[in-house]
Structure formats: C-alpha cells, structure tokens
Amino acid sequence: MGRALVHALRSRAVDVLTAKEAGLVQMADRDHLAYAASLGRTVFTFNVRDFALLHTEYSRAGRHHAGIIVSDQLQVGIILRRLLRLLAACAAAEMRDRLEYLSRWR
C-alpha cells in the first residue's frame, strides 16, 4: 500500500498495519495471510490472483482468516472511497473467511 493511502485511512481512524511495519516484506503471500489471521486482521492486497487462490485453499482445508479485500491498482481516491464504503457496511466479524472484491463497492 502506498503512503498516501495509508495516511488517508489512518486520518479517518482506520487501523492499518502495513507489510513493511509487520516485517513481512519479501515474505510469501501465504505468510502474510497466516500472520494476519493470527492477529485477526483483514488483508488488503492488489495481488488478486494469489490471494483468491489462498482464500480457496483456506476454505477447502477448513482454515479461517479474518478476511481478504482484493483490488486492482487504481487512483488512491477511488480506493479510499471504496474501502470506506466497505468498512461502513461490514463489521470486522462479517469479514471472517470472506474474499471481497473492492470493485463491488463503487
């Protein structure tokens, strides 16, 4: 996630932990999801294909995660608006084991 998006989310009281802050840069996607799941945190990523596959793997194995939000790389303002709409509509508990495409939140 870019700094501008992180700053914009935090300025709106959204709890954000970046991969860099978590020490996960250069780690496998599987490790990102496992780490987020262990903390009960939803993952936001532009890596749609790989995280959609991981979501399917988790589901088939009966494993749980706190949610995955995937998005195409768009302008920060567009992503911000869509994320805020999603966050306003879905409580954290509703994101459990859910794969959400940000494109649905226009």
N, CA, C and O atoms as a GROMACS GRO file, in nm:
protein
  424
    1MET      N    1   0.084  -0.119   0.000
    1MET     CA    2   0.000   0.000   0.000
    1MET      C    3   0.087   0.123   0.000
    1MET      O    4   0.188   0.129   0.070
    2GLY      N    5   0.048   0.220  -0.078
    2GLY     CA    6   0.123   0.344  -0.084
    2GLY      C    7   0.102   0.429   0.040
    2GLY      O    8   0.003   0.416   0.112
    3ARG      N    9   0.199   0.515   0.064
    3ARG     CA   10   0.193   0.602   0.183
    3ARG      C   11   0.069   0.690   0.184
    3ARG      O   12   0.010   0.712   0.290
    4ALA      N   13   0.030   0.740   0.068
    4ALA     CA   14  -0.086   0.830   0.063
    4ALA      C   15  -0.213   0.758   0.108
    4ALA      O   16  -0.294   0.815   0.181
    5LEU      N   17  -0.230   0.634   0.066
    5LEU     CA   18  -0.348   0.558   0.106
    5LEU      C   19  -0.343   0.526   0.255
    5LEU      O   20  -0.444   0.538   0.324
    6VAL      N   21  -0.228   0.484   0.304
    6VAL     CA   22  -0.213   0.454   0.447
    6VAL      C   23  -0.244   0.579   0.529
    6VAL      O   24  -0.318   0.572   0.628
    7HIS      N   25  -0.189   0.691   0.490
    7HIS     CA   26  -0.213   0.817   0.563
    7HIS      C   27  -0.361   0.854   0.560
    7HIS      O   28  -0.418   0.892   0.662
    8ALA      N   29  -0.423   0.843   0.443
    8ALA     CA   30  -0.565   0.878   0.430
    8ALA      C   31  -0.652   0.788   0.517
    8ALA      O   32  -0.747   0.836   0.580
    9LEU      N   33  -0.622   0.660   0.522
    9LEU     CA   34  -0.700   0.569   0.606
    9LEU      C   35  -0.680   0.598   0.754
    9LEU      O   36  -0.776   0.604   0.830
   10ARG      N   37  -0.556   0.617   0.793
   10ARG     CA   38  -0.528   0.645   0.934
   10ARG      C   39  -0.589   0.777   0.979
   10ARG      O   40  -0.633   0.790   1.093
   11SER      N   41  -0.592   0.876   0.889
   11SER     CA   42  -0.651   1.005   0.925
   11SER      C   43  -0.803   0.992   0.945
   11SER      O   44  -0.866   1.082   1.001
   12ARG      N   45  -0.858   0.882   0.899
   12ARG     CA   46  -1.002   0.854   0.919
   12ARG      C   47  -1.023   0.745   1.024
   12ARG      O   48  -1.127   0.681   1.028
   13ALA      N   49  -0.923   0.726   1.108
   13ALA     CA   50  -0.927   0.634   1.222
   13ALA      C   51  -0.939   0.487   1.181
   13ALA      O   52  -0.993   0.406   1.256
   14VAL      N   53  -0.889   0.453   1.063
   14VAL     CA   54  -0.885   0.313   1.021
   14VAL      C   55  -0.754   0.254   1.070
   14VAL      O   56  -0.647   0.310   1.047
   15ASP      N   57  -0.762   0.141   1.138
   15ASP     CA   58  -0.645   0.072   1.193
   15ASP      C   59  -0.573   0.000   1.080
   15ASP      O   60  -0.625  -0.098   1.025
   16VAL      N   61  -0.455   0.048   1.044
   16VAL     CA   62  -0.378  -0.007   0.932
   16VAL      C   63  -0.242  -0.055   0.983
   16VAL      O   64  -0.175   0.014   1.059
   17LEU      N   65  -0.204  -0.173   0.940
   17LEU     CA   66  -0.071  -0.227   0.965
   17LEU      C   67  -0.016  -0.270   0.830
   17LEU      O   68  -0.071  -0.361   0.767
   18THR      N   69   0.090  -0.206   0.784
   18THR     CA   70   0.146  -0.241   0.653
   18THR      C   71   0.237  -0.362   0.664
   18THR      O   72   0.285  -0.397   0.772
   19ALA      N   73   0.261  -0.425   0.551
   19ALA     CA   74   0.352  -0.538   0.546
   19ALA      C   75   0.491  -0.496   0.592
   19ALA      O   76   0.561  -0.572   0.659
   20LYS      N   77   0.531  -0.376   0.556
   20LYS     CA   78   0.663  -0.326   0.597
   20LYS      C   79   0.670  -0.312   0.749
   20LYS      O   80   0.768  -0.353   0.812
   21GLU      N   81   0.567  -0.253   0.808
   21GLU     CA   82   0.563  -0.236   0.954
   21GLU      C   83   0.563  -0.370   1.027
   21GLU      O   84   0.617  -0.382   1.137
   22ALA      N   85   0.501  -0.470   0.965
   22ALA     CA   86   0.493  -0.603   1.026
   22ALA      C   87   0.617  -0.687   0.999
   22ALA      O   88   0.630  -0.798   1.051
   23GLY      N   89   0.710  -0.634   0.919
   23GLY     CA   90   0.830  -0.709   0.886
   23GLY      C   91   0.806  -0.823   0.787
   23GLY      O   92   0.876  -0.924   0.789
   24LEU      N   93   0.708  -0.806   0.701
   24LEU     CA   94   0.671  -0.913   0.608
   24LEU      C   95   0.714  -0.888   0.464
   24LEU      O   96   0.683  -0.968   0.376
   25VAL      N   97   0.784  -0.779   0.439
   25VAL     CA   98   0.829  -0.751   0.303
   25VAL      C   99   0.920  -0.866   0.258
   25VAL      O  100   1.006  -0.912   0.334
   26GLN      N  101   0.901  -0.911   0.138
   26GLN     CA  102   0.975  -1.023   0.079
   26GLN      C  103   0.930  -1.160   0.132
   26GLN      O  104   0.990  -1.262   0.097
   27MET      N  105   0.828  -1.164   0.213
   27MET     CA  106   0.774  -1.291   0.261
   27MET      C  107   0.668  -1.340   0.163
   27MET      O  108   0.611  -1.261   0.087
   28ALA      N  109   0.642  -1.468   0.165
   28ALA     CA  110   0.542  -1.528   0.075
   28ALA      C  111   0.402  -1.482   0.113
   28ALA      O  112   0.374  -1.450   0.229
   29ASP      N  113   0.314  -1.478   0.014
   29ASP     CA  114   0.174  -1.439   0.037
   29ASP      C  115   0.110  -1.524   0.146
   29ASP      O  116   0.034  -1.474   0.228
   30ARG      N  117   0.142  -1.651   0.146
   30ARG     CA  118   0.090  -1.745   0.246
   30ARG      C  119   0.126  -1.697   0.387
   30ARG      O  120   0.046  -1.707   0.480
   31ASP      N  121   0.248  -1.645   0.402
   31ASP     CA  122   0.294  -1.594   0.532
   31ASP      C  123   0.219  -1.468   0.571
   31ASP      O  124   0.187  -1.448   0.688
   32HIS      N  125   0.190  -1.383   0.474
   32HIS     CA  126   0.112  -1.261   0.501
   32HIS      C  127  -0.026  -1.298   0.555
   32HIS      O  128  -0.072  -1.242   0.655
   33LEU      N  129  -0.092  -1.393   0.488
   33LEU     CA  130  -0.226  -1.430   0.529
   33LEU      C  131  -0.224  -1.500   0.665
   33LEU      O  132  -0.310  -1.475   0.749
   34ALA      N  133  -0.127  -1.586   0.688
   34ALA     CA  134  -0.117  -1.656   0.816
   34ALA      C  135  -0.093  -1.557   0.929
   34ALA      O  136  -0.152  -1.569   1.037
   35TYR      N  137  -0.007  -1.460   0.906
   35TYR     CA  138   0.021  -1.358   1.008
   35TYR      C  139  -0.105  -1.277   1.038
   35TYR      O  140  -0.140  -1.256   1.154
   36ALA      N  141  -0.172  -1.231   0.934
   36ALA     CA  142  -0.294  -1.152   0.953
   36ALA      C  143  -0.400  -1.235   1.024
   36ALA      O  144  -0.468  -1.185   1.114
   37ALA      N  145  -0.413  -1.360   0.986
   37ALA     CA  146  -0.512  -1.448   1.050
   37ALA      C  147  -0.480  -1.465   1.199
   37ALA      O  148  -0.570  -1.468   1.282
   38SER      N  149  -0.352  -1.477   1.231
   38SER     CA  150  -0.313  -1.496   1.371
   38SER      C  151  -0.347  -1.374   1.457
   38SER      O  152  -0.367  -1.386   1.578
   39LEU      N  153  -0.353  -1.257   1.394
   39LEU     CA  154  -0.386  -1.133   1.465
   39LEU      C  155  -0.533  -1.094   1.450
   39LEU      O  156  -0.578  -0.996   1.510
   40GLY      N  157  -0.607  -1.170   1.371
   40GLY     CA  158  -0.747  -1.135   1.345
   40GLY      C  159  -0.762  -1.012   1.260
   40GLY      O  160  -0.857  -0.936   1.276
   41ARG      N  161  -0.668  -0.991   1.168
   41ARG     CA  162  -0.668  -0.872   1.082
   41ARG      C  163  -0.704  -0.910   0.939
   41ARG      O  164  -0.663  -1.015   0.889
   42THR      N  165  -0.780  -0.824   0.874
   42THR     CA  166  -0.816  -0.841   0.734
   42THR      C  167  -0.699  -0.796   0.647
   42THR      O  168  -0.631  -0.698   0.678
   43VAL      N  169  -0.676  -0.868   0.539
   43VAL     CA  170  -0.570  -0.835   0.444
   43VAL      C  171  -0.630  -0.752   0.332
   43VAL      O  172  -0.738  -0.782   0.282
   44PHE      N  173  -0.559  -0.646   0.292
   44PHE     CA  174  -0.593  -0.570   0.173
   44PHE      C  175  -0.476  -0.585   0.077
   44PHE      O  176  -0.361  -0.562   0.114
   45THR      N  177  -0.505  -0.625  -0.047
   45THR     CA  178  -0.397  -0.650  -0.143
   45THR      C  179  -0.439  -0.620  -0.285
   45THR      O  180  -0.558  -0.621  -0.320
   46PHE      N  181  -0.338  -0.592  -0.367
   46PHE     CA  182  -0.360  -0.577  -0.511
   46PHE      C  183  -0.332  -0.710  -0.582
   46PHE      O  184  -0.353  -0.722  -0.703
   47ASN      N  185  -0.285  -0.808  -0.508
   47ASN     CA  186  -0.250  -0.937  -0.564
   47ASN      C  187  -0.374  -1.027  -0.567
   47ASN      O  188  -0.388  -1.120  -0.487
   48VAL      N  189  -0.462  -0.997  -0.658
   48VAL     CA  190  -0.593  -1.062  -0.664
   48VAL      C  191  -0.581  -1.212  -0.685
   48VAL      O  192  -0.640  -1.290  -0.611
   49ARG      N  193  -0.506  -1.253  -0.785
   49ARG     CA  194  -0.498  -1.394  -0.822
   49ARG      C  195  -0.447  -1.481  -0.708
   49ARG      O  196  -0.510  -1.581  -0.672
   50ASP      N  197  -0.333  -1.445  -0.651
   50ASP     CA  198  -0.272  -1.529  -0.548
   50ASP      C  199  -0.356  -1.535  -0.421
   50ASP      O  200  -0.369  -1.641  -0.359
   51PHE      N  201  -0.414  -1.423  -0.381
   51PHE     CA  202  -0.493  -1.424  -0.258
   51PHE      C  203  -0.630  -1.490  -0.277
   51PHE      O  204  -0.686  -1.545  -0.182
   52ALA      N  205  -0.683  -1.486  -0.399
   52ALA     CA  206  -0.805  -1.560  -0.426
   52ALA      C  207  -0.777  -1.711  -0.416
   52ALA      O  208  -0.860  -1.786  -0.365
   53LEU      N  209  -0.662  -1.753  -0.463
   53LEU     CA  210  -0.623  -1.894  -0.450
   53LEU      C  211  -0.602  -1.932  -0.304
   53LEU      O  212  -0.645  -2.039  -0.261
   54LEU      N  213  -0.536  -1.846  -0.229
   54LEU     CA  214  -0.515  -1.874  -0.087
   54LEU      C  215  -0.648  -1.883  -0.013
   54LEU      O  216  -0.665  -1.969   0.074
   55HIS      N  217  -0.741  -1.795  -0.046
   55HIS     CA  218  -0.873  -1.800   0.015
   55HIS      C  219  -0.939  -1.937  -0.010
   55HIS      O  220  -0.995  -1.997   0.081
   56THR      N  221  -0.930  -1.983  -0.134
   56THR     CA  222  -0.987  -2.113  -0.169
   56THR      C  223  -0.918  -2.225  -0.092
   56THR      O  224  -0.984  -2.316  -0.042
   57GLU      N  225  -0.786  -2.219  -0.082
   57GLU     CA  226  -0.712  -2.320  -0.006
   57GLU      C  227  -0.755  -2.322   0.140
   57GLU      O  228  -0.778  -2.429   0.198
   58TYR      N  229  -0.765  -2.205   0.199
   58TYR     CA  230  -0.809  -2.196   0.339
   58TYR      C  231  -0.948  -2.258   0.356
   58TYR      O  232  -0.972  -2.335   0.448
   59SER      N  233  -1.039  -2.223   0.266
   59SER     CA  234  -1.176  -2.274   0.274
   59SER      C  235  -1.180  -2.425   0.265
   59SER      O  236  -1.247  -2.491   0.345
   60ARG      N  237  -1.108  -2.480   0.168
   60ARG     CA  238  -1.108  -2.625   0.148
   60ARG      C  239  -1.044  -2.699   0.265
   60ARG      O  240  -1.083  -2.812   0.296
   61ALA      N  241  -0.948  -2.637   0.330
   61ALA     CA  242  -0.878  -2.700   0.442
   61ALA      C  243  -0.948  -2.676   0.576
   61ALA      O  244  -0.906  -2.727   0.679
   62GLY      N  245  -1.057  -2.597   0.573
   62GLY     CA  246  -1.128  -2.566   0.697
   62GLY      C  247  -1.053  -2.469   0.785
   62GLY      O  248  -1.077  -2.461   0.906
   63ARG      N  249  -0.961  -2.394   0.725
   63ARG     CA  250  -0.885  -2.293   0.799
   63ARG      C  251  -0.959  -2.161   0.790
   63ARG      O  252  -1.040  -2.139   0.700
   64HIS      N  253  -0.930  -2.074   0.885
   64HIS     CA  254  -1.002  -1.947   0.891
   64HIS      C  255  -0.906  -1.828   0.880
   64HIS      O  256  -0.789  -1.836   0.919
   65HIS      N  257  -0.959  -1.721   0.827
   65HIS     CA  258  -0.886  -1.594   0.822
   65HIS      C  259  -0.985  -1.483   0.853
   65HIS      O  260  -1.106  -1.506   0.858
   66ALA      N  261  -0.934  -1.363   0.874
   66ALA     CA  262  -1.019  -1.251   0.915
   66ALA      C  263  -1.068  -1.169   0.796
   66ALA      O  264  -1.122  -1.059   0.814
   67GLY      N  265  -1.051  -1.221   0.677
   67GLY     CA  266  -1.099  -1.153   0.557
   67GLY      C  267  -0.987  -1.111   0.466
   67GLY      O  268  -0.875  -1.083   0.509
   68ILE      N  269  -1.019  -1.108   0.338
   68ILE     CA  270  -0.926  -1.064   0.235
   68ILE      C  271  -1.001  -0.967   0.145
   68ILE      O  272  -1.108  -0.999   0.093
   69ILE      N  273  -0.945  -0.848   0.127
   69ILE     CA  274  -1.001  -0.750   0.034
   69ILE      C  275  -0.901  -0.736  -0.080
   69ILE      O  276  -0.784  -0.705  -0.057
   70VAL      N  277  -0.947  -0.760  -0.202
   70VAL     CA  278  -0.860  -0.750  -0.318
   70VAL      C  279  -0.906  -0.637  -0.408
   70VAL      O  280  -1.025  -0.607  -0.418
   71SER      N  281  -0.809  -0.574  -0.473
   71SER     CA  282  -0.840  -0.460  -0.558
   71SER      C  283  -0.741  -0.451  -0.673
   71SER      O  284  -0.626  -0.493  -0.661
   72ASP      N  285  -0.788  -0.396  -0.782
   72ASP     CA  286  -0.698  -0.355  -0.889
   72ASP      C  287  -0.627  -0.230  -0.840
   72ASP      O  288  -0.677  -0.161  -0.750
   73GLN      N  289  -0.513  -0.199  -0.898
   73GLN     CA  290  -0.443  -0.077  -0.862
   73GLN      C  291  -0.509   0.040  -0.933
   73GLN      O  292  -0.507   0.050  -1.056
   74LEU      N  293  -0.568   0.126  -0.853
   74LEU     CA  294  -0.642   0.242  -0.903
   74LEU      C  295  -0.590   0.366  -0.834
   74LEU      O  296  -0.500   0.358  -0.750
   75GLN      N  297  -0.646   0.480  -0.868
   75GLN     CA  298  -0.610   0.604  -0.801
   75GLN      C  299  -0.644   0.593  -0.652
   75GLN      O  300  -0.741   0.529  -0.614
   76VAL      N  301  -0.561   0.656  -0.570
   76VAL     CA  302  -0.578   0.650  -0.425
   76VAL      C  303  -0.718   0.693  -0.383
   76VAL      O  304  -0.779   0.629  -0.297
   77GLY      N  305  -0.770   0.798  -0.441
   77GLY     CA  306  -0.903   0.847  -0.404
   77GLY      C  307  -1.012   0.745  -0.430
   77GLY      O  308  -1.105   0.732  -0.350
   78ILE      N  309  -1.001   0.673  -0.540
   78ILE     CA  310  -1.101   0.571  -0.573
   78ILE      C  311  -1.093   0.456  -0.472
   78ILE      O  312  -1.195   0.411  -0.420
   79ILE      N  313  -0.973   0.410  -0.446
   79ILE     CA  314  -0.956   0.301  -0.349
   79ILE      C  315  -1.005   0.344  -0.212
   79ILE      O  316  -1.074   0.268  -0.144
   80LEU      N  317  -0.970   0.464  -0.171
   80LEU     CA  318  -1.012   0.515  -0.040
   80LEU      C  319  -1.164   0.517  -0.029
   80LEU      O  320  -1.219   0.467   0.070
   81ARG      N  321  -1.232   0.573  -0.126
   81ARG     CA  322  -1.379   0.579  -0.122
   81ARG      C  323  -1.440   0.440  -0.114
   81ARG      O  324  -1.533   0.417  -0.036
   82ARG      N  325  -1.389   0.349  -0.193
   82ARG     CA  326  -1.445   0.213  -0.193
   82ARG      C  327  -1.418   0.142  -0.061
   82ARG      O  328  -1.506   0.075  -0.007
   83LEU      N  329  -1.297   0.156  -0.008
   83LEU     CA  330  -1.266   0.094   0.121
   83LEU      C  331  -1.354   0.150   0.231
   83LEU      O  332  -1.404   0.075   0.316
   84LEU      N  333  -1.373   0.280   0.232
   84LEU     CA  334  -1.458   0.341   0.336
   84LEU      C  335  -1.602   0.294   0.325
   84LEU      O  336  -1.668   0.274   0.426
   85ARG      N  337  -1.652   0.276   0.203
   85ARG     CA  338  -1.787   0.222   0.185
   85ARG      C  339  -1.796   0.080   0.240
   85ARG      O  340  -1.892   0.045   0.310
   86LEU      N  341  -1.697   0.000   0.209
   86LEU     CA  342  -1.695  -0.138   0.258
   86LEU      C  343  -1.687  -0.140   0.410
   86LEU      O  344  -1.761  -0.215   0.475
   87LEU      N  345  -1.598  -0.060   0.467
   87LEU     CA  346  -1.582  -0.057   0.612
   87LEU      C  347  -1.708  -0.009   0.683
   87LEU      O  348  -1.740  -0.055   0.793
   88ALA      N  349  -1.779   0.082   0.622
   88ALA     CA  350  -1.903   0.132   0.682
   88ALA      C  351  -2.014   0.027   0.677
   88ALA      O  352  -2.103   0.026   0.762
   89ALA      N  353  -2.008  -0.061   0.578
   89ALA     CA  354  -2.115  -0.159   0.560
   89ALA      C  355  -2.089  -0.292   0.629
   89ALA      O  356  -2.183  -0.365   0.660
   90CYS      N  357  -1.963  -0.325   0.654
   90CYS     CA  358  -1.929  -0.457   0.707
   90CYS      C  359  -1.848  -0.446   0.835
   90CYS      O  360  -1.741  -0.385   0.838
   91ALA      N  361  -1.899  -0.506   0.939
   91ALA     CA  362  -1.824  -0.515   1.065
   91ALA      C  363  -1.711  -0.616   1.047
   91ALA      O  364  -1.716  -0.701   0.957
   92ALA      N  365  -1.610  -0.606   1.132
   92ALA     CA  366  -1.497  -0.698   1.123
   92ALA      C  367  -1.542  -0.844   1.127
   92ALA      O  368  -1.489  -0.927   1.054
   93ALA      N  369  -1.638  -0.874   1.212
   93ALA     CA  370  -1.686  -1.012   1.224
   93ALA      C  371  -1.748  -1.062   1.093
   93ALA      O  372  -1.743  -1.181   1.063
   94GLU      N  373  -1.806  -0.972   1.016
   94GLU     CA  374  -1.866  -1.010   0.889
   94GLU      C  375  -1.762  -1.041   0.782
   94GLU      O  376  -1.794  -1.105   0.682
   95MET      N  377  -1.640  -0.997   0.801
   95MET     CA  378  -1.534  -1.021   0.705
   95MET      C  379  -1.469  -1.158   0.723
   95MET      O  380  -1.395  -1.203   0.636
   96ARG      N  381  -1.496  -1.223   0.834
   96ARG     CA  382  -1.433  -1.352   0.862
   96ARG      C  383  -1.456  -1.450   0.746
   96ARG      O  384  -1.569  -1.472   0.703
   97ASP      N  385  -1.346  -1.507   0.697
   97ASP     CA  386  -1.346  -1.607   0.590
   97ASP      C  387  -1.405  -1.557   0.459
   97ASP      O  388  -1.450  -1.636   0.376
   98ARG      N  389  -1.406  -1.428   0.441
   98ARG     CA  390  -1.468  -1.366   0.323
   98ARG      C  391  -1.360  -1.312   0.229
   98ARG      O  392  -1.262  -1.253   0.274
   99LEU      N  393  -1.381  -1.333   0.101
   99LEU     CA  394  -1.300  -1.271  -0.003
   99LEU      C  395  -1.385  -1.164  -0.066
   99LEU      O  396  -1.489  -1.193  -0.126
  100GLU      N  397  -1.343  -1.039  -0.053
  100GLU     CA  398  -1.422  -0.927  -0.100
  100GLU      C  399  -1.348  -0.853  -0.211
  100GLU      O  400  -1.233  -0.812  -0.195
  101TYR      N  401  -1.416  -0.837  -0.324
  101TYR     CA  402  -1.360  -0.763  -0.436
  101TYR      C  403  -1.400  -0.616  -0.420
  101TYR      O  404  -1.518  -0.584  -0.419
  102LEU      N  405  -1.302  -0.529  -0.409
  102LEU     CA  406  -1.329  -0.388  -0.385
  102LEU      C  407  -1.405  -0.325  -0.502
  102LEU      O  408  -1.473  -0.224  -0.484
  103SER      N  409  -1.395  -0.382  -0.618
  103SER     CA  410  -1.468  -0.329  -0.734
  103SER      C  411  -1.619  -0.331  -0.715
  103SER      O  412  -1.690  -0.258  -0.784
  104ARG      N  413  -1.669  -0.412  -0.623
  104ARG     CA  414  -1.813  -0.416  -0.594
  104ARG      C  415  -1.860  -0.292  -0.519
  104ARG      O  416  -1.981  -0.267  -0.511
  105TRP      N  417  -1.770  -0.215  -0.464
  105TRP     CA  418  -1.804  -0.103  -0.375
  105TRP      C  419  -1.789   0.032  -0.443
  105TRP      O  420  -1.728   0.124  -0.388
  106ARG      N  421  -1.844   0.044  -0.563
  106ARG     CA  422  -1.834   0.169  -0.640
  106ARG      C  423  -1.924   0.275  -0.585
  106ARG      O  424  -1.927   0.386  -0.638
   0.00000   0.00000   0.00000
